[in-house]
Amino acid sequence: MGKTENKWERTNVTNLLRNQQSGTYYARVKVSGKQKWRTLKTSVFSVAKLRLGDVEREMRAQGLAANGEARSTGGDEMGVGHFIGVFRERTKQDASLAPATKERRLTAIKAAVTTWPDLPSRDIRRITPPDCRQWAANALREGTGFIAPNVKTKRKGMSASAFNKTVDALRTVFEIAREQGVIYKNPVAEVAKAPAKRKRLALPSVDQFNALAKSVGEAGSKWSPDCADMVRLLAYSGVRLREATALQWRHVDAARNELTVPGTKSGASYRIIPIFPALNALISEIRGRRGEEDSTAKILRVGGGLGSLESACRAIGVAKLTHHDLRHLFATRCIESGVDIPTVSKWLGHSDGGALAMKTYGHLRQEHSQAQAMKVNFGGAL
């Protein structure tokens, strides 16, 4: 580059110089006894000053990695395996996470190690974005090799959902290292997530759902009426299955017409929702059937009823439904009834202000809008 003194103009900022010929500003930093140069890609002094600090930290971090310098606490703490251990311990100790969420995160980091076998032994300072992109391509193509028992369709590679959870876990591991000043940038941040295939919602009409609930209740099992209660409660409230099974009579505030939903997925999922008319009728029916119960008694007496639900779907000739599909049914009925998506999102316990609900149900709003538009009548041609 011919970095002689007559080509470089000093500034009043340490380590910031300007190339006299191009006008571009450069950072000049001494790393491990060697002088390093890096362009700041600007000829504007104020912009160069803002960029200088970040570039200095990055160059020094890269210098440490290149020379293999370890902290006084020992070289092992620079291994990715050390930070994976921190991630696992933090996950286990996080009281705000539901057990199922903890399990998913631990499974995701296990998948990362399975698909990147030498990762734990690698120096975390030497992992680059190209390394991460190469892992991502292999993981999507090859997967972990795990095949669930009795699975009908064997697939090769990772599903988009599993891959994206694994990327999230890896990002968190490297973020721990970045927070501790071991690395400057998170190399996993440049890994693009896989586009998830959205399930096309094939939900029953109001009449079909009523027939479905009746079929579940009349299936002939000892628990059939209780399974029907569960099906209707999920559809009439939009709560998740774990939330529904945690509901107790003390969560029902008849005076305020409100239902407190325990936050079983995360702390943010705790919420208070209105007792909708159909839900109110169901609660009154259950109370009338059982009589007075202790305030801590569970409203639902079953923890699930997927088999009963699937059998009823076959019996009345509708597409197979899951417990979570009943949550979709609730949201769909709300939107078709004219409720705005941010309100529906709040009822569902989303903490993103409606972003997820818009992705999932946004098309319903447009379809409903078009259907309603056909009813507008100006009483004749203009």
Helices and strands as residue ranges (DSSP letters): G 5-7, E 8-10, E 16-19, E 25-31, E 34-39, H 45-67, G 75-78, H 80-93, H 99-115, G 119-121, G 124-126, H 129-142, H 160-179, G 187-190, H 206-217, H 224-237, H 241-246, G 249-251, E 252-253, E 258-261, G 267-269, E 271-274, H 277-290, H 306-316, H 323-336, H 341-348, H 355-373
